[in-house]
């Protein structure tokens, strides 16, 4: 399959794409645009971005065809050996999974916009790009000629995004025997590149050491540094795209740590999900949802390792690592969905509402709870085997038995390997924490103590959460609304998510005065708008805390054995 891509007015964001198909042998040929993209487990409906669409023979004659679904076309090809499909695609989505065109760049995730012919996914693909002569291309695909890319099959084509621009910046580093490329689009002037390259080298080498080699000949980080707030990454076979902003804050600790964290996370995907892939996705079916139950492995284990490798590489010290770990822990315990939906069911439901807030307290995050369940498993395996086995061992075996063999794994396969590493059945772990809704804090303290850490549980510092059971968020400047209500709390009887709070005991709520208004009160009158109507209710403070905070802390005087266990785990 050969593709030709050009454009006329880049400020309008329309790509002109022509697909040439030869050696047609069927009376009917089906053309398909993918319905979703790997790395985002929801339907993308990319066909909504197609504007003009026609199919011709090589002399320009119209070939009869009809649309048979939202992204599928039936073409009458009896007696026709070649055809060309011409269409325009609107590329105005700037995130890590989108396609975007303007006067400064052409950025394509090919899965968004490349039609394929059914039955020809395994054929070589060529992409010919009509670009300004000074444009460089950042892409993991082989460049066979100027502005020409080649892929051995459609699967690799759509797993290899590209950025083309004259403004691309390029840096590189060596980790093990592998060259890693850092491509940057946008303003990275505030970023210390030598420091960043060294940090990337360290966490890359930690990953390579743990996984016993790197599975690609080279690797490309494609960064879009944007002038506004952004945080998104998508994994690929030999590359990742990451959008991050605001770019003028890249030198500040918070955003810089985000850069390191998301980059380490996406890099580990080169093993986990790209190669260690669920059986339900071998191969990908681009026409529909690919349901799978092991999202907690694909994303939860990866999220856990993303920050762990920053510690193992010496990029994070213990305090840095615990800050990130505690952030995940607090996000999880603040989510009432942990009492209603299991981790495995939440993974299956990614296709339903995994990337939206959904209804209140329905589900858990396979990223957040998945990472904490991975922590729990890692420490439990280490304790059972005296550090002879760990989650590292599990993932190494998964790579050997499935990734390198290009076989998909099942949930049962994963459980068997965990049992093998543990040297005993681990049914209780999976029953309680993956398939069930057991609170993680019931089992974490014992495991944390083994590595010289402790789990502190205390009432929420916020009076609204601690005494009345509702959480407040700032909707706009000096506009506050209820964002969560705890079951069984005083607030549950009267307040609802989305209520716009205006006053407590007749005094207006303003920035930073909420605690002052509640101080010393055991009964309060809260005024709020709901559906544009003003209401006032009386809340009486409860006798117990309705929201708690959990925090992992180092033990003040850990034993030599605990420090040795921590060293085996964190490498520090």
C-alpha positions in Angstrom: 0.0 0.0 0.0 1.4 3.4 -1.0 0.3 6.7 0.5 0.9 10.2 -0.7 0.3 13.1 1.7 0.3 16.8 0.8 -1.4 20.0 1.8 -2.1 23.4 0.3 -3.1 25.8 3.1 -1.7 24.5 6.4 -3.5 27.0 8.5 -6.7 25.3 7.6 -5.4 21.9 8.9 -6.5 19.8 5.9 -4.2 16.9 4.7 -4.7 15.6 1.2 -4.2 11.9 1.2 -4.1 9.4 -1.7 -3.9 5.7 -1.2 -2.8 3.6 -4.2 -3.7 -0.1 -4.2 -2.5 -2.5 -6.8 -2.9 -6.2 -7.6 -6.5 -6.3 -6.7 -8.0 -9.7 -7.1 -11.4 -9.6 -5.4 -14.7 -8.6 -6.9 -15.4 -6.6 -3.7 -12.7 -4.8 -1.7 -13.3 -3.4 1.7 -11.5 -0.2 2.9 -11.2 0.5 6.6 -10.2 3.4 8.7 -9.2 2.3 12.3 -11.9 2.9 14.9 -9.4 3.3 17.8 -5.7 3.5 18.5 -3.6 1.3 20.7 -2.7 3.1 23.9 -6.2 4.6 24.2 -8.8 2.0 25.0 -11.9 3.8 23.7 -13.3 4.3 20.2 -11.7 7.3 18.5 -14.1 7.5 15.5 -11.4 9.1 13.4 -13.6 9.0 10.3 -15.4 12.1 11.6 -12.4 14.0 10.4 -12.7 12.9 6.7 -14.1 15.6 4.5 -13.9 14.8 0.8 -13.7 11.1 -0.3 -13.7 9.5 -3.7 -12.3 6.4 -5.4 -11.0 6.3 -8.9 -9.3 4.0 -11.3 -5.8 4.9 -12.6 -7.3 6.9 -15.5 -9.5 9.0 -13.2 -12.7 7.2 -13.7 -15.1 6.9 -10.7 -15.3 3.4 -9.1 -18.6 2.5 -7.6 -18.5 2.3 -3.8 -20.7 2.7 -0.7 -20.2 3.4 2.9 -21.3 0.4 5.0 -20.4 1.7 8.5 -19.0 4.8 10.1 -15.5 4.0 9.0 -15.8 1.2 6.4 -16.3 1.3 2.6 -17.3 -1.4 0.1 -15.7 -1.0 -3.3 -16.7 -2.8 -6.5 -13.4 -4.0 -7.9 -14.5 -6.7 -10.3 -12.3 -6.5 -13.4 -10.2 -3.7 -11.7 -6.5 -4.4 -10.7 -5.6 -0.9 -9.4 -7.3 2.0 -7.8 -6.6 5.3 -6.0 -8.5 6.6 -2.9 -8.4 10.4 -2.5 -9.6 12.0 0.7 -9.0 15.0 2.9 -8.4 14.6 6.6 -8.8 17.4 9.2 -5.7 17.4 11.4 -6.3 19.8 14.3 -5.9 17.7 17.4 -2.7 18.5 19.3 -2.2 15.8 21.9 -0.1 12.7 22.0 -2.6 10.6 20.0 -3.7 13.1 17.4 -2.8 14.6 14.1 -2.0 18.3 13.6 -1.0 20.5 10.7 -0.1 24.2 10.7 2.4 26.5 9.1 5.3 25.2 11.3 4.8 21.5 11.3 3.1 18.3 10.1 2.5 15.9 13.0 0.8 12.6 12.2 -0.4 9.6 14.1 -0.9 7.4 11.0 -3.6 5.4 12.8 -5.8 8.4 12.7 -5.9 8.9 9.0 -4.5 5.9 7.0 -7.0 3.7 5.3 -6.2 0.1 4.7 -7.5 -2.6 2.5 -9.0 -5.6 4.3 -6.7 -8.6 4.1 -3.6 -6.6 3.3 -2.4 -5.5 6.7 0.8 -7.5 6.5 1.9 -5.9 3.2 4.8 -3.3 3.1 3.7 0.3 3.2 5.3 3.5 1.8 4.5 7.0 2.7 5.5 9.9 0.4 5.3 13.3 2.0 5.2 16.5 0.0 6.9 18.9 2.5 9.0 22.0 2.4 12.6 21.0 1.5 14.1 22.1 4.8 11.7 20.0 6.9 13.3 17.2 9.0 11.3 14.2 10.0 11.3 12.7 13.5 10.1 9.1 13.2 11.2 5.6 14.0 10.3 4.4 10.5 13.1 3.8 7.9 13.5 6.9 5.7 14.3 5.4 2.2 14.5 8.7 0.4 14.0 12.4 1.1 10.6 12.7 2.9 9.7 9.1 2.2 9.0 6.5 4.9 8.7 2.8 4.7 7.2 0.2 7.0 7.2 -3.6 6.7 3.5 -3.7 7.3 0.5 -1.7 8.3 0.8 -2.6 12.0 4.3 -0.9 12.2 3.2 2.0 10.1 0.4 3.0 12.5 2.6 2.4 15.5 5.2 4.9 14.3 4.1 8.6 14.6 6.0 11.4 13.0 6.7 15.1 13.3 8.1 17.0 10.3 9.3 20.6 10.7 12.2 22.9 10.1 12.1 23.8 13.8 12.7 20.4 15.2 15.5 20.2 17.9 17.4 16.9 18.2 19.4 15.5 21.1 20.6 12.0 21.8 22.2 9.7 24.4 23.5 6.2 24.7 22.1 3.7 27.2 23.5 0.3 27.0 24.1 -0.3 23.3 21.0 1.6 22.3 20.8 5.1 20.9 17.9 7.2 22.2 16.8 10.3 20.3 15.1 13.3 21.9 13.1 15.3 19.4 11.6 18.5 20.6 9.0 20.7 18.9 8.1 24.0 20.6 9.9 26.2 23.1 12.3 24.2 25.3 14.5 27.1 26.0 14.0 26.8 29.8 15.1 23.2 29.8 18.6 22.2 30.9 19.3 19.7 28.1 22.6 18.2 29.4 21.0 17.6 32.8 17.9 16.1 31.1 19.9 13.8 28.9 21.8 12.5 31.9 18.5 11.9 33.8 17.0 10.1 30.7 20.2 8.0 30.4 20.0 6.9 34.0 16.4 5.8 34.0 16.8 4.1 30.6 19.8 2.1 31.9 17.8 1.1 35.0 15.0 -0.2 32.7 17.4 -2.0 30.4 19.2 -3.7 33.4 15.9 -4.8 35.0 14.5 -6.2 31.7 17.8 -7.7 30.6 18.2 -5.9 27.3 16.4 -3.5 25.0 13.9 -4.8 22.4 14.3 -2.2 19.7 17.4 -1.1 17.7 16.9 2.5 18.7 14.2 4.7 20.3 12.7 8.1 19.7 11.1 10.4 22.2 8.9 12.9 20.3 8.1 15.9 22.5 5.6 18.7 21.8 6.4 21.4 24.4 3.3 23.6 24.3 2.6 27.2 25.6 -0.4 26.0 27.6 -1.1 23.4 30.3 -0.8 19.9 28.8 0.2 16.4 30.0 -0.3 13.4 27.7 1.8 10.5 26.4 1.3 7.6 24.1 3.5 4.5 23.7 4.7 2.9 20.5 7.0 0.1 19.4 10.2 2.2 19.1 9.0 5.7 20.0 6.6 7.7 22.2 4.9 11.0 21.7 4.6 13.3 24.7 2.8 16.6 24.9 3.7 18.8 27.9 3.2 22.4 29.0 3.3 25.2 29.7 6.8 25.2 28.1 8.1 28.2 30.0 7.8 26.2 33.2 9.9 23.2 32.1 12.7 24.3 34.4 10.5 24.3 37.4 10.5 21.2 39.7 6.9 20.2 39.3 6.7 20.2 35.5 10.3 18.9 35.2 9.3 15.9 37.4 6.3 15.4 35.2 8.5 15.3 32.2 10.7 12.6 33.8 7.8 10.6 35.1 5.8 10.4 31.9 8.9 9.7 29.8 9.9 6.8 32.1 6.4 5.5 32.1 6.1 5.5 28.3 9.5 4.0 27.8 8.6 1.0 30.0 5.7 0.4 27.6 8.2 -0.7 25.0 8.2 -4.0 26.9 4.8 -3.9 28.7 1.8 -3.8 26.3 3.9 -3.3 23.1 5.5 -6.7 23.3 4.1 -8.2 26.5 0.6 -7.9 25.1 -2.7 -9.4 26.2 -3.9 -12.3 24.0 -7.1 -10.4 23.2 -4.9 -7.9 21.2 -2.8 -10.4 19.2 -3.1 -9.0 16.7 -5.0 -5.7 17.1 -8.4 -5.6 15.6 -8.8 -2.0 14.5 -12.5 -2.3 13.6 -13.9 -2.6 17.1 -13.2 -2.6 20.8 -10.5 -5.0 22.0 -11.8 -6.0 25.4 -9.2 -7.3 27.9 -9.1 -7.8 31.6 -5.4 -7.3 32.3 -5.4 -3.5 32.1 -4.0 -3.5 35.6 -0.9 -5.2 34.2 -0.6 -3.2 31.0 -1.1 0.2 32.7 -0.9 -0.4 36.5 2.5 -2.2 36.4 3.8 0.4 34.0 2.7 3.3 36.2 4.4 1.6 39.2 7.6 1.1 37.3 7.7 4.6 35.8 8.5 6.2 39.1 10.4 3.2 40.5 13.0 3.4 37.7 13.5 7.1 38.4 14.5 6.0 41.9 16.6 3.1 40.7 18.4 5.4 38.3 19.2 7.9 41.0 17.1 10.5 39.3 14.8 10.6 42.4 15.9 10.2 45.9 13.8 8.5 48.5 11.8 11.7 49.4 11.1 12.4 45.7 9.9 8.8 45.2 7.6 8.8 48.2 6.1 12.1 47.1 4.9 10.5 43.9 3.9 7.3 45.7 1.8 9.2 48.2 0.2 11.2 45.5 -1.1 8.0 43.9 -2.1 6.6 47.3 -4.1 9.6 48.2 -5.8 9.7 44.8 -6.9 6.1 45.4 -8.2 6.4 48.9 -10.1 9.6 48.0 -12.0 7.7 45.3 -15.2 6.1 46.7 -15.3 3.9 43.6 -12.8 1.6 45.3 -15.7 0.2 47.4 -17.9 -0.4 44.4 -15.9 -1.7 41.4 -13.0 -4.1 41.3 -9.7 -3.4 39.5 -10.3 -6.1 36.9 -13.9 -4.9 36.1 -12.6 -1.3 35.9 -10.1 -2.5 33.3 -12.7 -4.1 31.2 -14.8 -1.0 31.4 -12.1 1.2 30.0 -14.0 1.0 26.7 -17.1 2.3 28.5 -16.0 5.3 30.5 -12.3 4.8 31.4 -11.2 8.3 30.3 -14.1 10.3 31.7 -15.1 11.0 35.3 -18.2 8.9 34.9 -20.9 8.7 37.5 -19.9 9.3 41.1 -17.9 6.6 42.9 -18.4 4.0 40.2 -14.9 2.7 39.4 -11.2 2.7 40.2 -8.3 3.8 38.0 -6.3 0.9 36.5 -3.4 3.4 36.4 -3.6 4.5 40.1 -4.9 1.4 41.9 -3.1 -0.8 39.4 0.2 0.8 40.4 -0.5 0.4 44.1 -1.5 -3.3 43.6 1.8 -3.7 41.7 3.7 -2.2 44.7 1.9 -4.6 47.0 2.7 -7.6 44.8 6.4 -6.6 44.4 7.0 -6.2 48.1 5.0 -9.4 48.9 7.1 -11.4 46.4 10.3 -10.0 47.8 9.3 -10.8 51.3 8.2 -14.3 50.5 11.4 -15.1 48.6 13.9 -13.0 50.7 14.5 -10.8 47.5 15.2 -13.8 45.3 12.0 -13.1 43.4 10.0 -10.0 42.7 7.8 -8.3 40.2 11.0 -7.8 38.2 11.2 -11.6 37.9 7.6 -11.8 36.8 8.0 -9.3 34.0 11.3 -10.9 32.9 9.5 -14.2 32.5 6.6 -12.5 30.8 9.0 -11.0 28.3 10.8 -14.3 27.6 7.7 -16.5 27.3 5.4 -14.0 25.6 7.0 -10.8 24.4 10.0 -12.5 22.6 7.8 -15.3 21.3 5.2 -12.8 20.0 2.5 -14.6 21.9 -0.3 -12.9 23.8 -0.8 -13.7 27.5 -4.0 -14.2 29.4 -5.0 -13.3 33.0 -4.4 -17.0 33.9 -1.0 -16.9 32.4 0.0 -13.9 34.5 -1.4 -15.6 37.7 0.6 -18.8 37.0 3.8 -16.8 36.6 3.2 -14.9 39.8 2.6 -18.2 41.6 5.8 -19.6 40.1 7.9 -16.7 41.3 6.2 -16.7 44.8 6.8 -20.5 45.1 3.2 -20.8 46.4 -0.3 -20.0 45.3 -1.2 -16.3 45.3 -4.9 -16.8 45.0 -5.7 -14.5 48.0 -3.8 -11.6 46.5 -5.7 -11.8 43.2 -9.0 -12.5 45.0 -8.8 -9.6 47.4 -7.0 -6.8 45.4 -7.6 -7.5 41.7 -11.0 -9.3 41.6 -12.2 -7.9 44.9 -12.5 -4.6 46.7 -10.3 -5.1 49.8 -8.8 -1.9 51.1 -5.1 -1.9 50.3 -4.3 -0.2 53.5 -5.2 -3.4 55.3 -2.1 -5.2 54.0 0.4 -2.4 53.1 1.8 -1.6 56.6 3.4 -5.0 57.1 5.0 -5.0 53.7 6.2 -1.4 54.0 7.8 -2.1 57.3 9.9 -4.8 55.6 11.6 -2.1 53.6 11.9 0.4 56.5 8.7 2.4 55.7 5.5 3.0 57.6 1.9 3.9 56.7 0.4 6.7 58.6 -3.4 7.1 58.6 -4.9 10.4 59.9 -8.1 12.4 59.6 -8.3 14.7 56.6 -6.9 18.1 57.2 -9.8 19.8 55.5 -12.7 20.5 57.9 -15.3 20.0 55.1 -14.0 16.5 54.5 -13.2 15.5 58.0 -16.3 16.8 59.8 -19.0 16.9 57.2 -17.9 14.6 54.4 -17.8 16.8 51.4 -14.9 18.0 49.2 -14.7 21.4 47.7 -13.0 22.4 44.5 -12.4 25.8 43.0 -14.7 26.0 39.9 -13.4 29.5 38.9 -11.8 32.4 40.6 -13.7 32.7 43.9 -16.3 30.1 42.7 -16.4 26.9 44.7 -18.4 23.7 44.2 -18.9 20.4 45.7 -16.7 17.8 43.9 -17.3 14.7 46.2 -19.6 13.6 48.9 -18.7 10.7 51.3 -21.3 8.0 51.8 -22.8 8.0 55.3 -21.7 11.5 56.0 -23.8 14.5 57.1 -23.3 16.0 53.7 -24.8 13.0 51.9 -28.3 14.0 53.1 -28.2 17.5 51.7 -25.4 18.2 49.2 -24.7 17.0 45.7 -21.8 17.1 43.3 -21.8 20.3 41.4 -23.5 22.4 44.1 -22.1 25.9 43.8 -21.2 27.0 47.4 -21.6 30.7 48.1 -21.8 31.2 51.9 -21.4 29.6 55.3 -23.4 31.0 58.2 -24.2 34.0 56.0 -20.6 34.9 55.2 -19.4 34.7 51.6 -16.9 31.9 50.8 -13.7 33.3 49.3 -10.3 32.0 48.5 -8.6 30.6 51.6 -11.3 31.5 54.1 -13.2 28.2 54.2 -11.4 26.8 57.2 -11.8 30.1 59.1 -15.6 30.0 58.5 -15.8 26.5 59.9 -13.5 26.9 62.9 -15.2 26.1 66.2 -18.5 25.2 64.6 -20.4 22.0 65.2 -23.4 23.2 63.2 -23.2 25.3 60.0 -25.7 26.8 57.6 -24.4 26.3 54.0 -25.9 28.4 51.2 -25.4 27.1 47.6 -26.9 27.3 44.1 -28.3 24.1 42.5 -29.9 24.4 39.1 -29.8 28.2 39.4 -31.9 28.1 42.6 -30.5 29.3 46.0 -30.8 26.9 48.9 -29.6 26.8 52.5 -29.2 23.7 54.6 -28.0 23.0 58.1 -25.2 20.4 58.6 -24.2 19.0 62.0 -20.6 17.8 62.3 -20.2 14.1 62.6 -18.6 12.2 65.5 -16.0 10.5 63.2 -13.8 11.5 60.3 -15.5 10.9 57.0 -12.3 11.3 55.0 -8.9 10.1 55.9 -5.4 10.7 54.5 -2.7 8.0 54.1 1.0 8.8 53.9 4.0 6.5 53.5 6.9 7.6 55.6 10.5 6.3 56.3 10.9 4.7 59.7 13.0 6.9 62.0 15.4 4.1 62.9 15.2 1.3 60.3 17.2 -1.9 61.0 20.1 -3.0 58.8 17.9 -5.8 57.4 15.2 -3.3 56.5 17.7 -1.0 54.8 19.1 -4.0 52.9 15.7 -4.9 51.7 15.1 -1.3 50.6 18.3 -1.3 48.7 17.4 -4.5 46.8 14.0 -2.9 45.9 14.9 0.8 45.2 18.7 0.4 44.5 19.3 3.1 47.1 
